[in-house]
Amino acid sequence: MHSDYLSNIAAISGSQMILRDHPLLLACLIVFGFSFLVQAFYYIYYFLATARYKPADNNKKYTPVSVIICARNEEENLRNFLPAVLEQDYPDFEVVVVNDCSEDDSYNILGDYLKKYPNLKVSNIIKDPKFTHNKKFAQFIGIKAAKNELLLFTDADCRPESEKWIAGLVSGFNDGIDFVLGYGGFFAKNGLLNKYIRYDTLTIAMQYLSFAISGFPFMGVGRNIVYRKSFFNGTSGFTRHLHLLSGDDDLFVNENATGKNTAVEFSHASHTRSAPSQTFEKWIWQKKRHLTTAPLYKARDKFLLGLESFSRLCFYILLAVLLFVPGMLWWALGAFLFRLIVQGFVIKNAMIRLKENNLLLYSILFDVISLFINFGIFVSNRLSARKRQWK
């Protein structure tokens, strides 16, 4: 026992001598400790908010809702998913589908649905070679066509998780709320790519939902978001970012949402699910398109998001370094295990709240991989010119 005590003292003394003789190594240890504390703060203070969150007990008034869906060449998705939107259990709602220059059978499918569903309204945009536009123009047409104050946006490839989707999502509205942010996940399928896509979607939701709960809303997803028509008309709308492929959801929220006018709703009944990309190349292209908007976020939001990613990168790099420094092994492993336990607890609770399965073990690997994928996409977007496309 006495010899073990002396050995521990000697090891600590040896570590102190190494750090004193190598200031660069001491700097690495300080940065590692700071990165560890930052990561712990984000997980415990911010990301755990999705597990702690309890919605306010609002009076659930049945306010009329307009569901807006923009579709281009989506005949299969309209056939498979639109009935689940049209048949919602909600007393007063319409569904506005903007058929944007489709060249497939969307026109006839929507024509058949018009005969069956009196709550369906269709706006057709005819293709004009002299006038090209992106999805924001189609959404603007949908907003103008909508007759109700509450506008609920989703995509043609999305299916509501339940017939209470509209009721659940708009339940967060009261007189002071202009935005309600929902969760849009992807269907679970076999394969590592599907798991990574769902993990990526889960962690993004942890960010935008927890930040909104904490009073810092910075984005929403166009697959599942509601805002007031009067509020949209009272702003510049999509004008400031009309030239970008994306931004109809996240940049509009980033510019106009505040801690006071924004609520979240992620009960299971209010989720939507979409078909995920089948190939890594297609998913990368979609991810690149979505990330084109990040440089236009408010400085506060870029700092909060950038600090999390940067501290995570520093944590992993310096962890790998300190594991090979005498006397630092157990300190480094202890920090790693503590973060791993906290991370696992937070992600598991988020999986339960957002109804995602079989991602916990994969999250350990994906947590590292996502850093390199996102950084590569960010660099690629900065270096390459981006073409204007609808979706």
LONU-477761 format. One record per residue (C-alpha): residue number from 1; x, y, z. Coordinates in pm, 1 decimal. Layout:
<NUM; <X; Y; Z>>,
...
***
This chain:
<1; <0.0; 0.0; 0.0>>,
<2; <279.8; 238.0; 98.5>>,
<3; <470.0; 158.1; -221.4>>,
<4; <162.3; 221.5; -434.5>>,
<5; <115.4; 559.7; -268.7>>,
<6; <477.3; 649.7; -335.7>>,
<7; <441.4; 535.9; -697.6>>,
<8; <140.4; 762.8; -745.9>>,
<9; <325.5; 1057.0; -593.9>>,
<10; <620.9; 987.9; -820.2>>,
<11; <395.8; 969.7; -1127.6>>,
<12; <232.5; 1302.3; -1042.6>>,
<13; <569.2; 1463.0; -977.9>>,
<14; <698.1; 1325.6; -1306.2>>,
<15; <397.6; 1468.4; -1492.0>>,
<16; <454.1; 1807.3; -1333.9>>,
<17; <817.2; 1802.6; -1443.5>>,
<18; <719.6; 1709.9; -1799.2>>,
<19; <465.9; 1994.2; -1816.0>>,
<20; <715.7; 2240.3; -1665.4>>,
<21; <983.3; 2145.6; -1916.2>>,
<22; <745.0; 2142.1; -2216.3>>,
<23; <528.0; 2456.5; -2224.9>>,
<24; <366.7; 2346.6; -2551.7>>,
<25; <241.3; 2034.6; -2381.2>>,
<26; <108.6; 2244.7; -2093.2>>,
<27; <-74.9; 2462.0; -2343.9>>,
<28; <-228.8; 2149.8; -2497.5>>,
<29; <-348.5; 2036.6; -2155.4>>,
<30; <-505.2; 2376.8; -2084.9>>,
<31; <-684.0; 2384.6; -2422.4>>,
<32; <-798.8; 2024.7; -2369.2>>,
<33; <-942.1; 2114.6; -2029.6>>,
<34; <-1117.2; 2420.9; -2170.3>>,
<35; <-1260.0; 2217.8; -2460.2>>,
<36; <-1384.4; 1955.7; -2214.8>>,
<37; <-1561.2; 2220.0; -2005.5>>,
<38; <-1718.3; 2380.8; -2312.6>>,
<39; <-1846.5; 2043.8; -2433.2>>,
<40; <-1986.1; 1960.6; -2090.5>>,
<41; <-2160.8; 2299.2; -2081.3>>,
<42; <-2323.3; 2251.2; -2422.2>>,
<43; <-2451.9; 1904.0; -2339.9>>,
<44; <-2573.5; 1977.0; -1987.6>>,
<45; <-2706.7; 2330.3; -2034.2>>,
<46; <-2823.9; 2333.8; -2396.9>>,
<47; <-2874.2; 1985.9; -2544.8>>,
<48; <-3031.5; 1836.7; -2234.0>>,
<49; <-3306.1; 2096.9; -2267.0>>,
<50; <-3492.6; 1870.6; -2510.2>>,
<51; <-3521.5; 1610.2; -2233.4>>,
<52; <-3620.1; 1861.4; -1962.9>>,
<53; <-3865.9; 2056.4; -2177.1>>,
<54; <-4232.2; 2057.8; -2083.3>>,
<55; <-4468.8; 2257.5; -2307.5>>,
<56; <-4681.1; 2528.2; -2153.1>>,
<57; <-5043.6; 2450.1; -2081.2>>,
<58; <-5197.7; 2664.1; -2353.6>>,
<59; <-5564.2; 2681.1; -2427.8>>,
<60; <-5585.8; 2465.7; -2737.3>>,
<61; <-5797.8; 2680.1; -2965.4>>,
<62; <-5873.9; 2542.9; -3309.1>>,
<63; <-5731.7; 2822.0; -3520.8>>,
<64; <-5776.5; 2768.1; -3897.2>>,
<65; <-5458.4; 2640.1; -4062.9>>,
<66; <-5324.4; 2642.8; -4418.8>>,
<67; <-5081.6; 2361.4; -4495.9>>,
<68; <-4848.1; 2462.5; -4781.2>>,
<69; <-4664.7; 2204.6; -4993.5>>,
<70; <-4447.2; 2291.8; -5291.8>>,
<71; <-4399.7; 2008.1; -5538.8>>,
<72; <-4200.9; 1966.2; -5856.8>>,
<73; <-4215.8; 1626.6; -6029.5>>,
<74; <-4337.9; 1458.9; -5710.6>>,
<75; <-4609.3; 1233.2; -5851.9>>,
<76; <-4506.6; 928.4; -5648.0>>,
<77; <-4477.5; 1121.1; -5321.9>>,
<78; <-4806.2; 1302.8; -5382.4>>,
<79; <-4974.0; 968.5; -5439.3>>,
<80; <-4819.7; 810.3; -5128.3>>,
<81; <-4814.7; 1091.7; -4872.0>>,
<82; <-5064.0; 1366.9; -4960.5>>,
<83; <-5373.6; 1174.3; -4838.7>>,
<84; <-5220.3; 1156.5; -4488.4>>,
<85; <-5206.5; 1538.1; -4490.9>>,
<86; <-5553.9; 1586.4; -4637.8>>,
<87; <-5714.7; 1345.6; -4388.3>>,
<88; <-5586.0; 1509.5; -4070.0>>,
<89; <-5809.7; 1513.2; -3764.4>>,
<90; <-5847.1; 1890.0; -3736.7>>,
<91; <-6171.5; 2088.4; -3766.0>>,
<92; <-6065.2; 2372.3; -3996.0>>,
<93; <-5774.2; 2346.0; -4239.1>>,
<94; <-5689.5; 2363.3; -4605.5>>,
<95; <-5398.8; 2213.3; -4798.3>>,
<96; <-5239.6; 2434.3; -5063.7>>,
<97; <-5023.4; 2242.2; -5310.5>>,
<98; <-4811.4; 2450.5; -5546.0>>,
<99; <-4747.2; 2234.8; -5851.2>>,
<100; <-4430.7; 2404.2; -5972.0>>,
<101; <-4357.9; 2332.1; -6339.2>>,
<102; <-4396.0; 1956.7; -6296.8>>,
<103; <-4338.2; 1747.6; -6608.3>>,
<104; <-4462.1; 1418.2; -6465.8>>,
<105; <-4818.3; 1312.1; -6383.1>>,
<106; <-4853.5; 1544.0; -6082.0>>,
<107; <-5119.3; 1756.8; -6256.3>>,
<108; <-5354.4; 1461.8; -6310.3>>,
<109; <-5295.1; 1317.2; -5962.7>>,
<110; <-5379.1; 1650.1; -5803.0>>,
<111; <-5683.0; 1679.6; -6030.2>>,
<112; <-5814.0; 1347.5; -5898.8>>,
<113; <-5754.2; 1457.2; -5539.2>>,
<114; <-5943.3; 1783.4; -5601.6>>,
<115; <-6254.3; 1578.5; -5677.3>>,
<116; <-6218.6; 1380.1; -5354.7>>,
<117; <-6096.0; 1638.3; -5102.6>>,
<118; <-6280.1; 1971.1; -5072.9>>,
<119; <-6005.8; 2107.6; -4844.7>>,
<120; <-5744.7; 2084.4; -5122.0>>,
<121; <-5639.6; 2386.7; -5323.5>>,
<122; <-5390.2; 2364.4; -5612.2>>,
<123; <-5185.0; 2644.0; -5767.0>>,
<124; <-5012.0; 2550.5; -6091.1>>,
<125; <-4700.0; 2731.4; -6211.1>>,
<126; <-4643.7; 2686.7; -6583.7>>,
<127; <-4287.0; 2645.8; -6704.3>>,
<128; <-4152.5; 2952.1; -6884.4>>,
<129; <-3806.4; 2930.3; -7046.9>>,
<130; <-3768.3; 3307.0; -7005.6>>,
<131; <-3829.4; 3294.2; -6628.3>>,
<132; <-3636.3; 3067.4; -6394.1>>,
<133; <-3701.3; 3056.2; -6023.3>>,
<134; <-3621.2; 2858.5; -5711.2>>,
<135; <-3842.0; 2704.4; -5445.2>>,
<136; <-3892.7; 3031.9; -5259.7>>,
<137; <-4102.4; 3166.9; -5546.8>>,
<138; <-4329.8; 2862.2; -5527.2>>,
<139; <-4362.2; 2908.3; -5151.8>>,
<140; <-4446.9; 3273.0; -5199.8>>,
<141; <-4726.0; 3168.3; -5438.5>>,
<142; <-4850.6; 2923.0; -5175.7>>,
<143; <-4849.4; 3189.9; -4905.8>>,
<144; <-5048.4; 3427.2; -5126.0>>,
<145; <-5299.4; 3152.9; -5204.1>>,
<146; <-5346.1; 3055.3; -4838.9>>,
<147; <-5660.2; 3194.4; -4677.5>>,
<148; <-5572.5; 3127.3; -4311.5>>,
<149; <-5350.1; 3303.7; -4059.7>>,
<150; <-5143.7; 3001.9; -3953.1>>,
<151; <-4918.5; 2863.3; -4227.0>>,
<152; <-4785.5; 2510.3; -4177.4>>,
<153; <-4507.0; 2411.9; -4416.3>>,
<154; <-4400.4; 2063.5; -4514.2>>,
<155; <-4262.6; 1890.5; -4824.7>>,
<156; <-4421.9; 1658.5; -5077.1>>,
<157; <-4197.7; 1372.1; -4965.4>>,
<158; <-4306.5; 1406.2; -4601.0>>,
<159; <-4565.6; 1200.4; -4418.6>>,
<160; <-4720.5; 1310.5; -4086.8>>,
<161; <-4659.4; 1066.2; -3803.4>>,
<162; <-5023.0; 1078.3; -3696.3>>,
<163; <-5364.2; 1218.4; -3781.0>>,
<164; <-5308.6; 1466.2; -3494.0>>,
<165; <-5007.9; 1624.9; -3666.5>>,
<166; <-5172.3; 1962.5; -3731.4>>,
<167; <-5338.0; 1972.9; -3389.6>>,
<168; <-5013.0; 1889.8; -3214.1>>,
<169; <-4798.6; 2133.3; -3403.5>>,
<170; <-5025.3; 2436.3; -3368.6>>,
<171; <-5103.8; 2369.8; -3001.3>>,
<172; <-4804.9; 2585.4; -2904.2>>,
<173; <-4956.0; 2902.5; -3047.3>>,
<174; <-5081.4; 3180.5; -2826.5>>,
<175; <-5113.1; 3556.3; -2872.6>>,
<176; <-4739.3; 3619.0; -2835.8>>,
<177; <-4610.6; 3339.2; -3059.5>>,
<178; <-4527.5; 3383.8; -3428.9>>,
<179; <-4320.7; 3067.1; -3490.0>>,
<180; <-4357.2; 2705.1; -3384.2>>,
<181; <-4064.7; 2477.3; -3470.8>>,
<182; <-4135.1; 2108.4; -3522.9>>,
<183; <-3929.1; 1797.6; -3588.0>>,
<184; <-3891.3; 1643.3; -3933.1>>,
<185; <-3715.4; 1306.8; -3927.5>>,
<186; <-3647.1; 1038.4; -4186.0>>,
<187; <-3779.8; 687.5; -4229.9>>,
<188; <-3558.3; 422.7; -4070.4>>,
<189; <-3413.0; 179.6; -4321.2>>,
<190; <-3126.9; -67.8; -4331.7>>,
<191; <-2772.2; 49.0; -4392.2>>,
<192; <-2507.4; 269.0; -4236.2>>,
<193; <-2595.2; 570.2; -4454.1>>,
<194; <-2951.9; 573.1; -4324.5>>,
<195; <-2827.7; 563.3; -3966.1>>,
<196; <-2588.2; 849.2; -4028.4>>,
<197; <-2858.3; 1061.4; -4197.0>>,
<198; <-3092.5; 1004.4; -3903.2>>,
<199; <-2811.6; 1075.7; -3655.5>>,
<200; <-2727.5; 1398.1; -3838.2>>,
<201; <-3094.3; 1499.8; -3835.2>>,
<202; <-3122.4; 1412.5; -3466.5>>,
<203; <-2820.3; 1619.6; -3361.6>>,
<204; <-2928.1; 1917.9; -3573.5>>,
<205; <-3268.6; 1900.3; -3405.0>>,
<206; <-3099.2; 1886.2; -3065.1>>,
<207; <-2928.5; 2211.0; -3157.8>>,
<208; <-3214.4; 2415.9; -3300.1>>,
<209; <-3476.0; 2289.2; -3054.7>>,
<210; <-3259.8; 2326.1; -2743.2>>,
<211; <-3132.5; 2668.6; -2849.1>>,
<212; <-3492.3; 2781.3; -2910.5>>,
<213; <-3596.7; 2650.1; -2567.9>>,
<214; <-3305.0; 2845.0; -2417.7>>,
<215; <-3418.8; 3165.0; -2589.2>>,
<216; <-3187.5; 3160.0; -2893.2>>,
<217; <-3386.4; 3028.4; -3193.4>>,
<218; <-3164.9; 3021.1; -3500.5>>,
<219; <-3334.9; 2792.5; -3753.8>>,
<220; <-3623.3; 2564.3; -3834.2>>,
<221; <-3677.5; 2294.0; -4095.5>>,
<222; <-3910.8; 2339.8; -4388.6>>,
<223; <-4041.8; 1986.2; -4340.8>>,
<224; <-4226.2; 2090.8; -4026.3>>,
<225; <-4266.0; 2455.9; -3929.2>>,
<226; <-4553.6; 2695.4; -3865.1>>,
<227; <-4566.2; 3073.5; -3866.4>>,
<228; <-4822.1; 3349.0; -3901.1>>,
<229; <-4912.7; 3487.1; -4241.5>>,
<230; <-4950.7; 3836.7; -4099.7>>,
<231; <-4601.0; 3814.8; -3951.9>>,
<232; <-4454.9; 3702.5; -4286.1>>,
<233; <-4629.0; 3986.1; -4467.5>>,
<234; <-4494.4; 4232.9; -4214.2>>,
<235; <-4131.9; 4135.2; -4286.0>>,
<236; <-3911.5; 4127.8; -4593.9>>,
<237; <-3997.7; 3759.2; -4633.4>>,
<238; <-3746.0; 3576.3; -4849.7>>,
<239; <-3621.4; 3890.1; -5024.5>>,
<240; <-3280.5; 3911.1; -4858.4>>,
<241; <-3183.5; 3557.8; -4953.2>>,
<242; <-3385.6; 3507.0; -5270.3>>,
<243; <-3067.4; 3427.9; -5464.9>>,
<244; <-2986.5; 3123.9; -5247.8>>,
<245; <-3114.7; 2770.9; -5303.9>>,
<246; <-3200.2; 2734.5; -4934.8>>,
<247; <-3304.8; 2973.8; -4661.8>>,
<248; <-3683.4; 2966.5; -4686.2>>,
<249; <-3687.2; 2795.6; -4347.4>>,
<250; <-3365.2; 2855.5; -4154.8>>,
<251; <-3272.8; 3207.0; -4272.6>>,
<252; <-3628.0; 3335.9; -4236.4>>,
<253; <-3631.4; 3202.2; -3879.9>>,
<254; <-3279.8; 3332.5; -3813.2>>,
<255; <-3375.0; 3682.3; -3920.7>>,
<256; <-3708.2; 3706.1; -3741.5>>,
<257; <-3743.0; 3455.6; -3456.3>>,
<258; <-3672.2; 3560.4; -3098.9>>,
<259; <-3685.6; 3397.4; -2760.1>>,
<260; <-4023.9; 3561.8; -2699.2>>,
<261; <-4205.7; 3491.5; -3025.7>>,
<262; <-4092.0; 3131.6; -3081.1>>,
<263; <-4216.9; 2801.8; -2937.7>>,
<264; <-4122.1; 2440.6; -3005.9>>,
<265; <-4340.7; 2134.2; -3039.6>>,
<266; <-4187.4; 1790.2; -3074.1>>,
<267; <-4445.5; 1552.4; -2934.3>>,
<268; <-4455.5; 1225.4; -3126.8>>,
<269; <-4788.8; 1314.2; -3286.9>>,
<270; <-4642.6; 1631.0; -3438.9>>,
<271; <-4348.2; 1468.9; -3622.4>>,
<272; <-4310.2; 1421.8; -3994.7>>,
<273; <-4098.9; 1158.1; -4170.8>>,
<274; <-3933.4; 1184.9; -4510.2>>,
<275; <-3768.2; 942.4; -4746.7>>,
<276; <-3388.6; 966.6; -4696.3>>,
<277; <-3131.6; 980.9; -4973.2>>,
<278; <-3036.8; 642.8; -5110.8>>,
<279; <-2678.5; 730.3; -5201.5>>,
<280; <-2401.8; 912.3; -5017.7>>,
<281; <-2342.1; 1140.3; -5318.1>>,
<282; <-2703.7; 1258.7; -5325.0>>,
<283; <-2706.8; 1319.4; -4951.0>>,
<284; <-2380.7; 1516.6; -4971.8>>,
<285; <-2531.4; 1735.0; -5243.1>>,
<286; <-2838.6; 1803.2; -5027.0>>,
<287; <-2619.7; 1872.9; -4724.9>>,
<288; <-2404.0; 2115.3; -4924.1>>,
<289; <-2716.4; 2300.2; -5035.8>>,
<290; <-2844.5; 2330.0; -4680.5>>,
<291; <-2511.6; 2452.6; -4544.1>>,
<292; <-2490.3; 2739.6; -4794.4>>,
<293; <-2703.2; 2942.3; -4554.4>>,
<294; <-2487.4; 2902.8; -4241.6>>,
<295; <-2249.4; 3194.1; -4320.9>>,
<296; <-2553.1; 3427.3; -4325.4>>,
<297; <-2666.8; 3345.6; -3972.0>>,
<298; <-2649.6; 3610.1; -3701.5>>,
<299; <-2302.4; 3653.1; -3548.4>>,
<300; <-2432.8; 3520.2; -3215.6>>,
<301; <-2558.0; 3199.4; -3374.7>>,
<302; <-2243.2; 3144.0; -3579.7>>,
<303; <-2039.5; 3184.9; -3261.4>>,
<304; <-2251.3; 2938.8; -3061.0>>,
<305; <-2250.5; 2676.7; -3335.8>>,
<306; <-1885.2; 2731.2; -3424.8>>,
<307; <-1769.9; 2710.5; -3063.8>>,
<308; <-1935.1; 2372.8; -3017.7>>,
<309; <-1775.4; 2227.5; -3331.0>>,
<310; <-1434.3; 2383.2; -3262.5>>,
<311; <-1425.0; 2269.9; -2899.9>>,
<312; <-1524.7; 1917.9; -3005.4>>,
<313; <-1247.5; 1908.5; -3265.0>>,
<314; <-989.8; 2032.0; -3012.9>>,
<315; <-1113.0; 1780.6; -2757.8>>,
<316; <-1063.5; 1481.4; -2985.8>>,
<317; <-730.5; 1594.0; -3132.3>>,
<318; <-578.0; 1674.3; -2793.2>>,
<319; <-723.5; 1357.7; -2643.0>>,
<320; <-525.1; 1158.9; -2898.2>>,
<321; <-210.7; 1354.3; -2804.9>>,
<322; <-245.1; 1329.2; -2426.1>>,
<323; <-306.4; 956.3; -2433.6>>,
<324; <61.1; 914.9; -2522.3>>,
<325; <198.8; 1155.6; -2260.7>>,
<326; <328.1; 988.2; -1942.5>>,
<327; <103.3; 1061.7; -1648.4>>,
<328; <-174.1; 1210.2; -1866.1>>,
<329; <-338.2; 884.0; -1975.3>>,
<330; <-586.5; 853.2; -1689.5>>,
<331; <-671.2; 1223.0; -1685.3>>,
<332; <-747.7; 1211.9; -2058.2>>,
<333; <-944.2; 887.9; -2032.6>>,
<334; <-1139.3; 1022.7; -1735.2>>,
<335; <-1243.8; 1333.0; -1928.8>>,
<336; <-1335.3; 1122.4; -2231.0>>,
<337; <-1545.8; 878.5; -2026.8>>,
<338; <-1726.8; 1158.5; -1843.9>>,
<339; <-1813.9; 1330.4; -2171.5>>,
<340; <-1914.3; 995.4; -2323.5>>,
<341; <-2154.2; 921.3; -2037.2>>,
<342; <-2311.2; 1267.9; -2053.4>>,
<343; <-2329.8; 1250.1; -2433.3>>,
<344; <-2492.2; 906.1; -2421.9>>,
<345; <-2748.9; 1019.4; -2165.2>>,
<346; <-2841.9; 1329.1; -2366.1>>,
<347; <-2861.9; 1148.2; -2701.3>>,
<348; <-3063.6; 862.3; -2553.4>>,
<349; <-3317.3; 1108.0; -2412.5>>,
<350; <-3329.2; 1295.5; -2744.0>>,
<351; <-3387.3; 965.4; -2924.8>>,
<352; <-3683.2; 895.9; -2697.5>>,
<353; <-3832.2; 1244.1; -2735.5>>,
<354; <-3782.4; 1247.7; -3114.3>>,
<355; <-3869.8; 880.8; -3166.1>>,
<356; <-3541.0; 771.2; -3320.8>>,
<357; <-3412.5; 418.1; -3265.2>>,
<358; <-3084.5; 225.0; -3281.7>>,
<359; <-2851.4; 525.4; -3297.4>>,
<360; <-2688.9; 533.2; -2953.0>>,
<361; <-2386.5; 312.5; -3019.2>>,
<362; <-2333.9; 457.3; -3365.9>>,
<363; <-2332.8; 807.8; -3218.1>>,
<364; <-1987.7; 747.2; -3065.6>>,
<365; <-1835.6; 700.2; -3411.2>>,
<366; <-2058.2; 951.6; -3589.6>>,
<367; <-1968.3; 1222.6; -3337.9>>,
<368; <-1613.4; 1220.9; -3476.6>>,
<369; <-1695.6; 1153.0; -3841.3>>,
<370; <-1946.2; 1439.1; -3860.4>>,
<371; <-1669.4; 1689.7; -3781.9>>,
<372; <-1473.6; 1594.6; -4092.3>>,
<373; <-1780.1; 1562.4; -4317.3>>,
<374; <-1918.7; 1902.8; -4218.1>>,
<375; <-1578.3; 2068.5; -4243.0>>,
<376; <-1523.5; 1919.1; -4589.0>>,
<377; <-1864.1; 2040.6; -4705.5>>,
<378; <-1801.3; 2386.9; -4561.9>>,
<379; <-1467.8; 2416.9; -4745.5>>,
<380; <-1620.7; 2282.8; -5067.1>>,
<381; <-1902.0; 2538.8; -5050.1>>,
<382; <-1656.2; 2821.1; -4997.2>>,
<383; <-1436.3; 2718.1; -5288.8>>,
<384; <-1689.7; 2613.7; -5549.2>>,
<385; <-1950.3; 2813.3; -5734.3>>,
<386; <-2307.4; 2705.3; -5663.1>>,
<387; <-2562.1; 2651.2; -5935.7>>,
<388; <-2917.1; 2775.8; -5896.5>>,
<389; <-3159.3; 2488.7; -5876.5>>,
<390; <-3509.7; 2445.2; -5735.8>>,
<391; <-3442.9; 2157.6; -5496.6>>,
***
